[in-house]
Amino acid sequence: MEMLLFLMAFPALIAVLVYVIRNDAARNVLVVAGAAVTAAASIALACMHLGTGLVLFECSSAVADAACTVVSCICVIVIVAFAVRHANALAGVLALVQIVVVLYVEFAFAHDMEVSHGLYVDSLTIMMVLIIGIIGSGICVYALGYMKDFQAHEPEGAKDRRPLFFALMFIFLSAMYVIVFSNNMAWMFTGWEVTTLCSFLLIGYTRTEEAIRNAFRQIVMNLAGGIGFILALLLCATQVGTFSLHEFIEIGIANPALVLLAVVCLAFAGITKAAQMPFQTWLLGAMVAPTPTSALLHSSTMVKAGVFLLVKLAPCFLVSPVPSVMVMLVGSITFLLCSFMAISQTNAKRVLAYSTIANLGLITACAGVGTPEAVWAATFLILFHAIAKSLLFLCVGTAEHHIGSRDIEDMDLLFERMPRLARFMMLGIMGMFIAPFGMLVAKWATLVSFVQMDQVALIIILAFGSAATFMFWAKWMGKLAGIAGDPENVERDVTSSEWASILLMAILLVAACVLLPVISATMVEPYVISVFGMAGQDIAADNLWIGSVCVCVVVIALFCGLGRSKKRTVGVYLSGVSRDDATRAFQNSLSDESLATARNWYMEDVFGEKRMAPVGVVFNSVLMAAAALLALCGVALV
C-alpha cells in the first residue's frame, strides 16, 4: 500500500517544488527527476502486483475523507472565482450545485459509509498506472523543450508562467493515480474533479479570448458530469448502502434494478469525461492549449479516466439493458460521426482530436456491450490509443514549431525536411490503423464481440467508421511520404527533451505491439477472468506472435535508411521539364512555369462539422434523456 500512497503524493510534491523554484535549470532537473521517479515507481508497482489479481488494501481514514471534502471545496472556490471574473454564470451555478450535494452527502451519510478497503490494485489498474506513469512522465519531459520554444514566441515582456504549467501537469498525474487506485468512490470523485480543474486551467493557459471561452466550455460540461457522479454517490448512500466500487459492482450484478439509476449517473459522468457526443466540443476546444496539454490530458490520461470508469462498470452493463443500450449507442454513434468529421479536417491537431473522440467512442461501445470479449478489446484499445496518440501529438507539436504550421497540407516533403520526425509520425499513424499493429487487432476483437452478441447495427457502424478512419489516416500518411527535390532539413534544432520523449513513445508503441501476446496473458486476460470467470478473446497466441514479427519487419523497413548521406534527387515533374526542384516548379505544355502541388480531398460539403455534429448531438442527447427517464421509472417501480 505504501507504493500506492507514494504515487498519489509524490507528483503533487514535485508540483509544489516546480511552482516555488523559478530557476530554469533547477526546474529542468526537478521535472526530469520527478518524471523518472514516477515512471520507475509505476513500473515497480506493476512488477509487484503483476498476475496477483485483485488486491484490496485496508485503508479507511476520517482525515482522508475530510481532506477530500476540503479539496472539492477548494476546486469549487477556484471555479467560482474564475466564473465571477469572466462573468460566466453557468459555470458558477453548476459548481455551487455540485458542492452543495457534496456537502450534503458528506455530512448526512459519510459517517455511515465507511469503506474499510479504500484502495485496490488489479490488472486493469496496473495498465492504467503504466500509462499514467510512463507516458504521462514522458510528456512532462517533452514539455521542457516545447514550453521553452513556446515562451520564446511570447510577446516581449510577457510573464513566464511555465512554473504554473508544470505544477498543473504533475498535480494532474497525482489526481489520475487517485482515480485508478480508489475503491472508495468518494475519493475517486475528488481525483475526478481535480483533473477537471487542472484541464480547465491548462486549456486557458494562454489567456486569449478563445482559450478562455474553450476552457469554460470544458468546465461546464465536466461539471455536469461531476454532478452526475455525485448524484450516483447520493444514490449509493440512500439505496445501495456502500461507497465501495467493487461492492457496488457485485451488488449491481446480483440486483441490477437496485443500482439502475446510479449506474446511469456514473455512465453519464464517464461519457462527459470521455468527450462523447453531445459533449465532444470541449475536447475539440481544448486543442488551443499547448501541445503537451493535448498529449497528456486529452489523449493519454484525462479522457481515459472516463472510459476507465465505463470499463469497470461493464459487468453491470451486461445485466442491465437500459444503461447498456445508452452507452453502446452513444459510443458507436460518436465513433461513426467523428470518424466522418475527421475526413473534413486539415488541421492536424483537430484530426487527432476527432480521432481521439472516435476511438473513445469505440471503447465506450465495447464497455456498453459488457462481454468478456468486448472488455478484452476495450482494454487494448485504451492501451494502444494512449501510446500512439501521445506520439502523434508530440510529433505534431514539434513539427508546428519548426515548419510554422499544424496544417496537414503544409506537411509536404516533411520526410525530407524533418526525416526523423516524419518517420516517428508515420509510425504513430501506422499504429492507429494498419495491420499488424495492435490497434487493428483490438478492432478485430471488437468486431468479434459485436458478432457474438448479434449486434448488427454496431457491426455496420464499425465497418463504415473504420473505412472513414482508413481514409483520413491514409491521406495524412501520403502527405508525409511524398518526396521531391531536396528541401532544407529544419529539424536540427529540435531539443533533446523533445527527442527523448518522442523516442520513448515510439519504443513503447513498438514494444506494446510486439509484446501484445505477453500483455494479453499477464495483464488483460487476468483482469477479464477475475471479473467474468472466463477469458476474453479467442485469437490464437500463435497468430498474435506472427503479428509481432510483422511489426518488427515494418519498423525496420521504416527506419532502415535513416541517416544515410547518399540521395537520388528526382525532378518534381517527370513528364515535362523541371525548372526549379527547390520550389517544385516545372515547365508546362505552354512553356510557362507552374508549381507542382498535391492536395488531399476533404469533402467538407459531405462530412463537414455543420452536417454531422447536429445529428450526433441530437440523437445522443435524446438517448441519454430517455435512459435517465427509464431509470427513474425503474426506481419508482422498485
N, C-alpha and C positions, 0 to 999 in steps of 0.2 A: 504493500500500500504506500510505502514511503516514496517509491518511484512515481506513483500517480500524483501524489501531493507535490513532489518536486516539479513535475512537468506542468502542473497547473500554476505554480507560484513563480518558477524561475524566469519565464519570459516576461512576466509582469515586473520582476525586479530589474531586468535589463531595460525594460521600457522606462522605468524611473531614472535609471542611470543615463541613458542616451538623451533623455529630456533635460536633465540637470547639467550634464557635461557638454558644453557647446563647442569644444575644440574638435576640428575635423579629424585630425589624426587619432585622437582618443576615441572619437565616435566610431571610426572605421574599425579599430581594434575591438571595441565593445560589441559591435554588430557581428563581426566575423566570429569572435569568441562565443557570443551568445548563440548564434546560429549553429556553430559546431557542437556546442554542449547540448543544445536542444535536440539536434539530429542524433547525436550519439546516445542520449538518454532514451529517445524514442526507439532506436534500434535495440538497445539493451532491454527495454521493456518487452519488445516483440520477441526477442530471444528467450526471455524468461518465461513467457506465457504461451509460446507457440505450441499448438497441439494440446493445450490443457483444457480446452472447452471453456464453459462459463465459470468465472471465479468471482464470487461476491465477497466484498470486504466489509467487515463490521465498522461502520463509521456513522455515528449519529451524534450531532452536536448542536445544542441550542445556540451556541455562539455562531456557528456557521450559518444556521437558519437566520439569525438576526443580521449577520453580515450580508447575506443575500438580499434581505429586505432593504438594508441601507443602500447597497449598490443599485438596486432597482429604483429607489427614490432619487439617488444622485443622477441616474440616467434620465429620469423624468425632468428633474430640475434643469439639466443641461438642454434638453429638447425644448422645454417651455421657454427658457431664456432666449434660445435662437428663434423660436416661433414669435416671441414678442418683438425681438429686434427686427425681424424681417416681415412682420405683420402677416404671419401665416396662421390663421385662427384654427384651421382644421387640424394641423399637427399638434398644436397646443391642447385642443379639446381631446383628441384621441389619447395623448399622453396622460392627461389628467384622469380620463375614464379608466385607463389601464391601471394607474397607480391606486385608484380608489378600490378596484376589485382586488388588486394585490394585497392591500392593507386589510381589506375585509376578510380575505382568505387567511391571512397571517394571524389576525387577532381572534377570529371566530372559530377557526378549525385547526390551525397548525399544531396546537398543543396536543391534539388527538391524532395527528397524522405522522407520528414518529416513524421514520424509515430506519430500521436498525442496520441494514446493509445499504449505506448511501452511495457507495462506489462499486464499480464492477469492471471486469475485463472479459471480453470474448473475442472470437476470431474476427468478427466484423469491426469491433473496436480497434483491434491491432492494426488492421488495414488502414483505418482512418488515422490512427496515431502515426503511422509511417508516412501517410500523405501529408499530414499537418507538419510533422517534424522534419522530414527531408525536403519535400517540395516547398513548404512554407518557409523554411530556413534558407533554402537556396534562393528564393525570390527576394528575401531580405538582403542577402549579399549582393544580388544583382542590382538592387536599388541604390547601392552606394555609388556605382559609376553612373547609373542612369540619372539619379537625382542631382549629381554634380553637374552633368550636362544641362539638366533641366534648370537648375539655379543659374547657370551661366547665361541662359537665354532669357532670364527675367529682366525687366527694365532696371536700369542702373539705379542703385539705391534701394531696391526692393528688399524687404526684410527676409532674412534667411529663416524659413520655417521648417527646415528639414528635421530639427530635433523633435518637433511635434509629429511629423510624418513617421519617423522611425519608432517613436514611442507608441503610436497607434497601431503600427504593424505588429509589434510584439505583444501589446495588450490583446490584440485580436487572436494571436496564437494561444494565449492563456485561456481566453474565453472558449475557443474551439475545443481545447482539452477538457474544459469543464463540461461542455455539451456531451462529448463522447464517453466520458468516464462516469457521468452522474446517473445512478439508478434512482435517486431522489429527483422526481420531475420538477420540484420547486427549485432545486439547484440548477437543473438543466435550463429552466426558464430564465434564470439570471444570466447564464452564459449566452443564451439565445438573444437577450436584449442588449447585452454588451456588444455583441457582433453587429447588431443593428445600428447602435450608436456609433461605433467605430467606422462602419461603412458610410454613414451619414457625413461624418467629419472628413473622411478621406475623399469622398465624391466632391465635396465642396471645398477641397484644399486650395484650389486656385482663386477662389472667392470671386470669380466672374459671375455675371448675371446668369449665364447658362448653367454654370456649375451649381450655384445656389438653388436655382429652380429644380434641377435634376436631383439634388440632394434631398430637397423637401418631398419630391415625388417618391423617392425611396423610403423616406422615414414614414410618410403617411401610409403607404401600402404595407410596410413591415410592422407598423404599429397595429394595423388592422389584424395582421396575422398574429401578433403578440396578444391581442385581446382574445382571439380565438384560443390561443394556448392557455391563457389564464382562466378563461371560462371552462376549458377542459379540466383544469385543476379544481375549480369550484365544483364541477360535476363529480370529479373523483372524491372530493371531500364529502359531498352530500349523498351520493348514491353508491359509489364503489367501495369507499372506506379505506383507500390506500393511495399514497403518492409514489409507491414503488413501481417503476416502469415494468419490471418483469412480473410482478404480481398482477399488475393491470392487464398485461398481455395474456397471462394464464386465465384470468377471470373472463377476459374477452373471448377466448377460445371456448371456454366452458359455457358461458352465458352471454352470447352476442347482444341480446336485447338490452341487457343491463348497461353496457358500455357504448351503446349505439351512438348517442349524441356526443359523448366525449370523444369517440373515435373520429366522428365527422369534424369536430372542432380541431382536433390535432392534425387531421389531414388538411384542413383549411390552412392551418399555420404552416405546415410543410410546403403546401402549394405556393403560398405567397413568398416564402423564403427561397424557394427554387425558381421563382420568377415565371411561373406558368401563366398562360393566358387566363384571365384578363390582366394579370399583374406583370406582364413582360416588359412594360415600358420603363420600369425602374432600373432594370439591368441594362437596357439599351442606353438610358440616360447616364448610367454610371461610367460609360466609356469616355466621358470628358475628363475623368481623373487620370493622373499619371499612370503609365502602363503597369508598374509594379502593383498598383491597386487593383487593376483589372485582373492581373495574373493571380494574385493572392486571394482576393475577396470573391471575385466573380467568375472564376473558372475552377480553382482547385479546392477551395475551403468553404467560404460562407454559403454559397448555393448548395454545396454538398451537405451542409447541415440539414437542409430541407429534405433532400432525398434520403439522407441517413435515417431521419425520423420515419419517413414513409416506409422504408425497407424494414425497419424494426417492427412496424405495425402490420407488415404483410400477413402474418398468421391471422390477425383479426379481420383483414380484408377477405381472406379466403373463406371465412364462415359468415360474413356479414355483407349481403348484396348491395345495400344502399351506399355505404362509403366505397365499396369495391368498384361499383359502376361509375361513381363520381370520379374517383382517382384514375381509373383506366381511361375513361373518355377525355377527361381534362388533359391527361398526359399525351394521349395519342393524337388528339386534335392539335395540341401545341406542337408536337413533333412534326406533323404534316405541314401545317401552315407556316411555321417558322423556317422549315427547310425550303419551302417555296419562296418565302420572302428573302432568304439569303441569296437566292439566284439574282435578285434585282439590285444587290448592293455592290458598289465599287470600293467603298471604304473598308479596308482590311479589318479594322477593329470591329466594325459593325457586322461584317461577315462572321467574325469569331463570336460576337455576341449572339447573333441569331443561331449559329451552330450550337453554342452552349445551351441556349434555351431549348432548342430542338432535342438535343441529346438528353438533357434533364427531363424532357417530356417522355422520352423513351424509357428512361429509368423509372419515372413515375408510373407509366403504364404497366411496367413489369411488376412494380410493387403492388399495384392495384389488382393484378391477376393473382398474386399471392401464392403461387405454387412453388415447390422446391426448384423446379427448372427455371422459373421466372426470377426467383431470388438469386440463383446462381448467375444468371445473365446480368441482372441489375448490379450485382457486386462487381463484376468485371467491367461493366460499362462505367461505373464510378471510378475504378482504378485507372483504366486506360484513358478516359476522358480527362481526368485530372492531370496526368503526366503530359499527354500530347498537347492539350490546350495550353498548359502553362508554357511549354516550349514555344508554341506559336506566338503567344502574347509577348514573350521576351524577345523573340526574333523580330516581330513587327515593331516593337518599341525601339530596338537598336537600329533597324532599317530606317525608321522615320527620322531619327536624329542625324543620319548620315546621307540620306537622299532627299530629305526635306519634305517627305510626303508619306502618308499611310494609304494612299490610293493604289489599288492593285494595278491600274493602268500605268502608273508611274514606275512599276517594278520591272519594266523591260530591261533585259540584259543584266538583271541582278546576279545571274550566275557568273558573270564576268566582273561586274562592279564590286560585288561582295561575295566572292566564291565560297568561303567557308559558311557564312551566314545563310546563303541561299541553299546550300546542302542541308543544313540543320532545319531550315524552314520546310524544305521538301520532305525531310524525314518525318517532321511533325504532321504534315498533310497526309503522307502515306499511312502514318499510324492511325489516322482518323477514318480512312475509307477503303484501303487497299488490302487484299489478301496477300500474305498470310498474317498480317499484323492483328494484334489482339482485339481491336475494336470490332473488326468484321467477324471474328469468332464469336464475340459476345452477341452481336446482332443475329448471327445464325442461331445461337441458343435462344435468343428472344423469339425468333420465328418458330422454333420447335415448341416452345412453351405455349405460344398462341395456337398452334395447330392442335396440340394435345388438349387444349381447353375448348376447341371448336369455335374460336373467336374469329369468325370470317371477316368481320369488319376491321378488326385490328390487323389481320394479315394483309388486307388490301391497303390499309393506311401505311403499314410498314413498307410494303412494296413501293408505293408511289413516293413516300417520304425518302426512302433510300435512293431512289432514282434521282430525286432532286439533290440529295446530298452528293451523289457522284458528280452531278453537273457542276455545282458551284466549286467543289474542290478541284475538279479536273481543269476548270477554267483558270483558276489561280496557279495551279502547278504548271500549266502550259506557259503562263507568263514568265515564271521563274526559269524554266528550262530553255527558253529561246536564246540562242547565241548568234550574234552577227557583229562583225567588226571587232574592234579592240578598245573598249571603253576603259576609262581610268578606274583603277581599284581604289575605292574610298573607305575600305574597312580597316585600314592600318592603324587608325587611332581609336578603335573600339577598346574600352577599358578592360583591364584584366578581370575585374569583378563580374562584368557582363559575360565575358567569355567563359569564366569558371561556372557561372550559373547555367548558361545555355548548354555547356558541355555536360553538366550534371543531369539536366533534364533529358538530353539525348541519350546518355548512358542508361538512365532509369527507364526510358521508353524501350530501348532495345533489350535491356535485361528483363523487363517485365514480359515482353513478348516471347523471348527465348525461354524464360523460366515459367511460362504460363502453366505447364503441367504441374510443376512443383508448387506454385502458388495455389492452384486448384486443390491439390491433395493436402496441403498443410494449413491453408487458411480458409478458403471459401467452402469447400465441402464439409469440413468440421463444423462450421457455423450452421450450414443448411441442415446437416444431420442432427445437430443439437436442438434445432428448432422444430424440424419436421419428422425426425427419426429416419430419414432416408436421404440418399444423395440427390443432388440437384442437376445432374447433367448425364447424358448418355453418349457423349463424344468419346471415342476410344482414346486412351492415353497415347497409343502409337501414332494416331493421327495428329494429336497435339504436338508431339515431338517432331513429326515431319514438318509441321508448320514452323516450329522453332528453327529448324535447319534452314528452311527457305528464307526466314527473316535474316539470318546471318548472311546468306548469299546476296540478298537485296542490299543490305547495308554495306557490304564490301564493294559491291558494284557502284554504289553511290559515292563512296569516299575514296576509291582506289586511285583516282587520278589527281587528288588534291595535292597541291604543292609542286607539281611538275612545271618546269620552266618552258618547255617547248610547246608552241601553239601553232595551229594551222589556221590562219586567218582566211575567212571566206567572205567574198563580196556580199553585200546586202541584197543584190538583185541578180540572180544567176541567169535570167532570161534577157538581160539587157546589158547596159554598161554602167558600172558603178562609178560615181563621181567622187564621193567622199564617204568612206566607210565610217569615219568617226561620227558624222552627223546622219548617217544612214540615207544618203542622197544617191539617186541614180538617174540616168538619162532615160526619159520616157520615149514613147513612139513618135512624139512630135519634136524630138531633140531638145525638149525643155528639161529642167531639173525638177525632180519630185522627191519627196521624202517617203521612205518605206515605213509604213505604220501597220500595226496589228491591234485590233481592239476586240474584246470579248463581247458577246451578245448577252445583255442583261434583262431584256424583256420586262422592263418596268411597267409597261402598259398591261401586262398579263399578271405578273407576280408582285407588283408593287405593294407597298405597305397600305396604301389607301384602299386597295381592293381586298387584301387578305385579312388585315388586322381586325376590321369590324366584325367579320364572320366569326372568328375565334373568340373575340371578346364577348359578343352577344351570346353565342352558344354556350360557352363555359360558364358565364355568369348565371344564365338561366338554369344550367345543370346543377351548379352548386346551391343555388337558392332552392331548387326542387329537392335536393338531397337533404338540406337543412330542415325543410318543411316535413319531409317524410320521417326524418329522425325525431323531430318534435312530436309528430303524431304517434310514432312508435313508443316514445317515452310516456306519452299520455295514456296509451293503452296499457302499458305495464303498470 
